[in-house]
Amino acid sequence: MYALRKLTNTDERNRTRTGTAGAVEAVAAAMRAHAGSAGVQEEALSALRNLTANHAANKTRAVTAGAVEAVAAAMQAHAGSASVQEAACMVLCAHTSLCSRGTLRGEHT
């Protein structure tokens, strides 16, 4: 997840390439498969945030892959983890106009 997160942090072309290759779906599947691991959830959430930030096609892929439900599940399963909660909020922000307007900032590198 770390490498995926780094590749997609600021590079639009990498977001497109990785999204087309199935990265969004793989991240959502990893979140479901490792729901009990706060560390995996945090990394996956950060990768998902980078993949979907300002990228309409990857946002659509995320919704179709059940990533929004996986984000909600991570928030519920790890309610005591501030880092998981923050990463989850940033994913949700990436799915709204708030991040694109610069209302909330928080690139996860």
Secondary structure, 3 states (H helix, E strand, C coil): CHHHHHHCCCCHHHHHHHHHCCHHHHHHHHHHHCCCCHHHHHHHHHHHHHHHCCCHHHHHHHHHCCHHHHHHHHHHHCCCCHHHHHHHHHHHHHCCHHHHCCCCCCCCC
